[in-house]
């Protein structure tokens, strides 16, 4: 019924094929035929056949016009008498909001304690002093109360605010160290992400490792620091970096030198090309002189 109603959103009738209904309902065509018959017997739909391999036209009936549904609604309404229905509706409308308001007033409203300012006691209202104790005539006597709040002073910083100040100082220290080592500016959010996953000393140690590398204008400094922290890279002093390109070049040079010695070439001297001599009388080439040169 819901699938047919989705097709009949503009009019009371629609004509989707049974195969399309089976596809939408995720079932086979035989089940669709059985469901259509049940809906028709119940009075919810009706259809008209058009023939010539054309799909049927299904008409959606209004639920208020279905006798079975009206009978069930009437049966449910007769189970309760008139006073019961009015009493339930009256409780739903009146008693529930008052209950919710009372719960809100008792549990959610917080009343601040009254502010009692300090009072000054003069000599006229001051009690008689005991022997051996001297008191001034205009000595103020502080009454118990929140003097900071009454005087308009800021309360002492809590532990959370002090912790935030410490974190800001740490972030500023790390940013200054990165700026001095690489010349790059790193946002405070990236520093907070690093300090949340790794301790402060480890982050500063990797910053010093970047400074020892001696490379300026690095890109993606936070990513490089995270890689160094994850891999726990360390600098071992006293061990020079190996030059991996010197050995192949040297081997290539030695190979060329050995090959030159084998062919009799002398470094630094130009080999003379053989001269071809021609006999001026008959124009023939003197091959004996050619091979001698």
C-alpha positions as CSV (number, residue, x, y, z in Angstrom):
1,X,0.0,0.0,0.0
2,X,2.9,2.4,0.8
3,X,4.6,1.7,-2.5
4,X,1.4,2.3,-4.5
5,X,0.8,5.4,-2.5
6,X,4.3,6.7,-3.4
7,X,3.4,6.3,-7.1
8,X,0.0,7.9,-6.7
9,X,1.3,11.1,-5.0
10,X,-0.4,13.3,-7.7
11,X,-3.6,11.4,-8.3
12,X,-5.6,8.6,-6.8
13,X,-4.6,6.2,-9.6
14,X,-1.2,4.9,-10.8
15,X,-0.1,2.2,-13.2
16,X,3.3,0.7,-12.2
17,X,3.9,-2.8,-13.5
18,X,4.1,-5.8,-11.2
19,X,7.7,-6.3,-12.0
20,X,8.5,-2.7,-10.9
21,X,6.5,-3.3,-7.7
22,X,8.4,-6.5,-7.0
23,X,11.7,-4.6,-7.5
24,X,10.7,-1.9,-5.1
25,X,9.4,-4.3,-2.6
26,X,12.4,-6.6,-2.8
27,X,10.3,-9.7,-3.5
28,X,9.1,-11.8,-6.4
29,X,6.1,-11.2,-8.7
30,X,4.0,-13.9,-7.1
31,X,4.2,-12.3,-3.7
32,X,3.2,-8.9,-5.2
33,X,0.1,-10.6,-6.8
34,X,-0.9,-12.1,-3.4
35,X,-0.4,-8.7,-1.7
36,X,-2.5,-6.9,-4.3
37,X,-5.3,-9.4,-3.8
38,X,-5.2,-9.0,0.0
39,X,-5.3,-5.2,-0.3
40,X,-8.3,-5.4,-2.7
41,X,-10.1,-7.8,-0.4
42,X,-9.5,-5.5,2.5
43,X,-10.9,-2.6,0.6
44,X,-7.8,-0.5,0.4
45,X,-7.2,-0.6,-3.4
46,X,-8.9,-1.6,-6.6
47,X,-7.6,-1.9,-10.1
48,X,-8.7,-1.9,-13.8
49,X,-7.2,-4.1,-16.4
50,X,-6.2,-2.4,-19.7
51,X,-5.0,-5.4,-21.7
52,X,-2.5,-5.5,-24.6
53,X,0.4,-6.2,-22.3
54,X,-0.2,-2.9,-20.6
55,X,0.0,-2.6,-16.8
56,X,-3.1,-2.4,-14.6
57,X,-4.3,0.9,-13.3
58,X,-4.5,0.8,-9.4
59,X,-6.8,3.1,-7.5
60,X,-5.9,4.0,-3.9
61,X,-8.9,4.3,-1.6
62,X,-9.1,6.7,1.2
63,X,-8.6,5.1,4.6
64,X,-11.6,6.9,6.0
65,X,-13.8,5.2,3.5
66,X,-12.7,1.7,4.4
67,X,-15.4,0.0,6.5
68,X,-13.0,-2.3,8.3
69,X,-10.8,0.4,9.6
70,X,-13.8,2.5,10.7
71,X,-15.2,-0.4,12.6
72,X,-11.9,-1.0,14.4
73,X,-11.7,2.7,15.3
74,X,-15.2,2.7,16.6
75,X,-14.5,-0.4,18.7
76,X,-11.4,1.2,20.3
77,X,-13.3,4.3,21.1
78,X,-16.1,2.5,22.8
79,X,-13.7,0.7,25.2
80,X,-13.4,3.9,27.3
81,X,-16.3,5.8,28.8
82,X,-16.7,9.5,28.5
83,X,-15.3,10.5,32.0
84,X,-12.3,8.3,31.4
85,X,-11.5,10.0,28.1
86,X,-11.9,13.5,29.5
87,X,-9.9,12.7,32.6
88,X,-6.9,11.4,30.5
89,X,-7.0,14.3,28.2
90,X,-7.2,16.8,31.2
91,X,-4.2,15.1,32.8
92,X,-2.1,15.2,29.6
93,X,-2.9,18.9,29.1
94,X,-2.6,20.2,32.7
95,X,-0.8,18.0,35.1
96,X,2.2,17.1,33.0
97,X,3.4,20.7,32.4
98,X,3.1,21.6,36.0
99,X,5.1,18.6,37.0
100,X,7.9,19.4,34.5
101,X,7.9,23.0,35.8
102,X,8.3,21.9,39.4
103,X,11.1,19.5,38.5
104,X,12.9,22.3,36.7
105,X,12.5,24.7,39.6
106,X,13.7,22.3,42.2
107,X,16.7,20.7,40.4
108,X,18.0,23.0,37.7
109,X,17.9,26.5,39.3
110,X,21.0,27.4,41.3
111,X,20.8,30.3,43.6
112,X,24.0,32.1,44.5
113,X,24.6,32.8,48.3
114,X,24.0,36.5,49.3
115,X,27.0,38.8,49.3
116,X,27.6,40.2,52.7
117,X,29.9,43.3,52.6
118,X,32.3,44.1,55.4
119,X,30.9,46.3,58.1
120,X,32.7,48.9,60.2
121,X,32.1,48.9,64.0
122,X,32.8,52.2,65.7
123,X,33.5,52.9,69.4
124,X,29.9,53.6,70.2
125,X,28.9,50.1,69.2
126,X,32.1,48.3,70.1
127,X,31.9,46.0,73.2
128,X,33.9,46.7,76.3
129,X,37.5,45.7,75.9
130,X,39.0,43.2,78.3
131,X,41.7,44.3,80.7
132,X,45.2,44.1,79.1
133,X,43.9,44.4,75.5
134,X,44.0,47.8,73.6
135,X,41.6,48.5,70.8
136,X,41.3,51.5,68.5
137,X,38.1,53.5,68.2
138,X,37.6,53.0,64.4
139,X,38.9,49.5,63.9
140,X,37.1,47.7,61.1
141,X,35.7,44.3,61.8
142,X,35.3,42.0,58.8
143,X,32.2,39.8,58.7
144,X,32.3,36.4,57.1
145,X,31.5,36.6,53.4
146,X,33.0,36.5,49.9
147,X,35.1,39.6,50.1
148,X,36.7,39.1,46.6
149,X,33.3,39.0,44.9
150,X,31.9,41.9,47.0
151,X,34.8,44.2,46.3
152,X,34.7,43.4,42.6
153,X,38.2,41.7,42.6
154,X,39.0,38.8,40.4
155,X,39.3,35.5,42.2
156,X,42.5,33.6,42.4
157,X,43.3,31.6,39.3
158,X,42.3,28.0,39.5
159,X,44.5,25.0,38.7
160,X,43.1,24.7,35.2
161,X,44.0,28.2,34.3
162,X,47.5,27.7,35.6
163,X,47.8,24.6,33.5
164,X,46.6,26.5,30.4
165,X,49.3,29.1,31.1
166,X,52.0,26.4,31.3
167,X,50.8,24.8,28.1
168,X,50.9,28.2,26.3
169,X,54.5,28.7,27.5
170,X,55.5,25.3,26.3
171,X,54.0,25.9,22.9
172,X,55.7,29.3,22.7
173,X,59.1,27.6,23.6
174,X,58.7,24.9,21.0
175,X,57.7,27.4,18.3
176,X,60.7,29.6,19.1
177,X,63.0,26.6,18.9
178,X,61.6,25.5,15.5
179,X,61.9,29.1,14.2
180,X,65.6,29.3,15.3
181,X,66.4,25.8,13.9
182,X,64.6,25.9,10.5
183,X,63.3,29.4,10.1
184,X,59.7,28.1,9.6
185,X,56.6,29.2,11.4
186,X,54.5,26.4,12.9
187,X,50.9,27.0,14.1
188,X,50.0,26.4,17.8
189,X,47.5,23.8,16.7
190,X,50.2,21.6,15.3
191,X,52.3,22.0,18.4
192,X,49.3,21.0,20.6
193,X,48.9,17.9,18.4
194,X,52.5,16.9,18.9
195,X,52.6,17.5,22.7
196,X,49.3,15.5,23.0
197,X,51.0,12.4,21.6
198,X,54.6,12.8,22.7
199,X,56.3,14.3,25.8
200,X,57.8,17.8,25.7
201,X,61.4,16.7,26.1
202,X,61.1,14.3,23.1
203,X,59.7,17.1,20.9
204,X,62.5,19.5,21.9
205,X,65.0,16.8,21.2
206,X,63.8,16.3,17.7
207,X,63.8,20.1,17.2
208,X,67.5,20.1,18.2
209,X,68.1,17.2,15.8
210,X,66.7,19.4,13.0
211,X,69.0,22.2,14.1
212,X,72.0,19.7,13.9
213,X,71.0,18.8,10.3
214,X,71.8,22.4,9.3
215,X,69.0,22.6,6.7
216,X,67.0,25.8,6.4
217,X,63.6,26.4,4.9
218,X,62.2,23.0,5.5
219,X,58.7,22.2,4.4
220,X,56.1,20.4,6.5
221,X,58.0,20.7,9.7
222,X,55.2,19.2,11.9
223,X,55.1,16.1,9.6
224,X,58.9,15.8,9.7
225,X,58.9,16.1,13.5
226,X,56.1,13.5,13.8
227,X,58.1,11.1,11.6
228,X,61.3,11.6,13.7
229,X,59.3,11.0,16.9
230,X,57.6,7.9,15.5
231,X,60.8,6.4,14.2
232,X,62.9,7.7,17.2
233,X,65.6,9.0,14.9
234,X,68.8,10.1,16.7
235,X,72.0,11.7,15.8
236,X,75.2,9.8,16.6
237,X,78.1,12.3,17.1
238,X,81.5,11.6,15.6
239,X,80.3,9.5,12.7
240,X,80.6,11.4,9.4
241,X,78.0,10.8,6.7
242,X,79.1,8.3,4.0
243,X,79.5,9.5,0.5
244,X,77.9,6.8,-1.6
245,X,78.6,8.5,-4.9
246,X,82.5,8.7,-4.6
247,X,83.0,4.9,-5.0
248,X,81.3,4.5,-8.4
249,X,83.0,7.6,-9.9
250,X,86.4,6.3,-8.7
251,X,85.7,2.9,-10.2
252,X,84.7,4.4,-13.5
253,X,87.9,6.5,-13.6
254,X,90.1,3.6,-12.8
255,X,88.4,1.5,-15.5
256,X,89.0,4.2,-18.1
257,X,92.7,4.5,-17.0
258,X,93.3,0.8,-17.2
259,X,91.6,0.7,-20.6
260,X,93.9,3.5,-21.8
261,X,97.0,1.7,-20.6
262,X,96.0,-1.4,-22.4
263,X,95.6,0.4,-25.8
264,X,98.9,2.3,-25.3
265,X,97.3,5.8,-25.0
266,X,99.3,8.3,-23.0
267,X,97.4,10.8,-20.9
268,X,98.0,14.4,-21.9
269,X,99.4,13.7,-25.4
270,X,97.5,13.8,-28.6
271,X,98.0,10.8,-30.9
272,X,99.1,11.7,-34.4
273,X,97.0,10.5,-37.3
274,X,98.8,8.4,-40.0
275,X,99.6,10.4,-43.2
276,X,98.8,8.9,-46.6
277,X,101.5,9.5,-49.2
278,X,100.8,9.2,-52.9
279,X,103.3,8.6,-55.6
280,X,103.4,11.7,-57.9
281,X,104.3,9.7,-61.0
282,X,101.6,7.1,-61.2
283,X,99.2,8.4,-58.5
284,X,99.4,5.2,-56.4
285,X,99.5,5.1,-52.6
286,X,102.8,4.1,-51.0
287,X,101.4,1.6,-48.5
288,X,104.9,0.8,-47.0
289,X,105.3,4.4,-45.8
290,X,101.7,4.4,-44.6
291,X,102.3,1.5,-42.3
292,X,105.6,2.9,-41.1
293,X,103.8,6.0,-39.9
